[in-house]
């Protein structure tokens, strides 16, 4: 899995000229493409692990119960 750093950003509102914070986090590449000169908000770093292969995606998508080999749904004693 690759690690991607997400931040909230300080941007300049084109209409009002005021400096505002984005409401959502995005990676550096996206922020710079949309708002050249954007600055990351200090303390807003969120590191996410993004699956790159089908096997990594499947492992990340399964529930914790499946990864532990525990039965899902009804309890084992009820079966």
C-alpha positions in Angstrom: 0.0 0.0 0.0 1.2 3.5 -0.6 0.9 6.2 1.9 -0.8 9.5 0.9 -0.7 12.6 3.0 -4.0 14.6 3.2 -4.3 18.1 4.6 -6.9 20.8 5.0 -5.7 23.9 3.1 -5.7 27.6 3.3 -6.8 29.1 0.0 -7.8 32.6 -1.2 -11.4 32.9 -2.1 -11.5 34.3 -5.7 -14.8 36.2 -5.2 -14.1 37.9 -1.8 -10.3 37.8 -1.7 -10.5 36.4 1.8 -8.2 33.6 3.0 -10.4 30.6 4.0 -9.9 27.0 5.0 -11.1 24.1 2.9 -13.8 22.0 4.4 -12.3 18.7 3.4 -8.8 17.2 3.2 -7.0 16.5 0.0 -3.5 15.5 -1.1 -0.9 18.0 -2.2 -1.2 17.3 -5.9 -5.0 18.0 -5.9 -4.7 21.1 -3.9 -1.9 22.6 -6.0 -3.8 21.8 -9.2 -7.0 23.5 -8.0 -5.5 26.4 -6.0 -1.9 27.3 -6.8 -0.3 28.9 -3.7 -2.5 26.9 -1.3 -0.9 26.3 2.1 -1.5 23.3 4.3 -3.3 24.0 7.6 -0.9 23.2 10.5 -1.9 20.1 12.5 -4.4 18.8 9.8 -2.2 16.0 8.5 -4.0 12.8 7.8 -1.9 9.9 6.5 -4.0 7.3 4.6 -2.9 4.0 3.2 -4.2 3.5 -0.4 -4.3 -0.1 -1.8 -2.4 -0.4 -5.1 -3.2 -4.0 -6.0 -6.4 -6.1 -6.1 -5.1 -8.3 -3.3 -4.4 -5.2 -1.1 -7.9 -3.9 -1.9 -9.5 -7.2 -1.0 -7.5 -7.4 2.3 -8.5 -3.8 3.1 -12.2 -4.4 2.3 -12.8 -7.5 4.3 -14.2 -7.1 7.8 -12.1 -7.7 10.9 -14.1 -10.8 11.6 -13.1 -12.3 8.3 -9.4 -11.5 8.8 -9.5 -13.2 12.2 -11.2 -16.2 10.9 -14.2 -15.8 13.2 -17.7 -16.7 12.1 -19.9 -13.8 10.9 -23.6 -13.4 11.7 -24.9 -15.9 14.3 -22.7 -17.0 17.1 -20.9 -20.4 16.5 -22.7 -21.9 19.4 -26.1 -21.2 17.7 -25.1 -23.2 14.6 
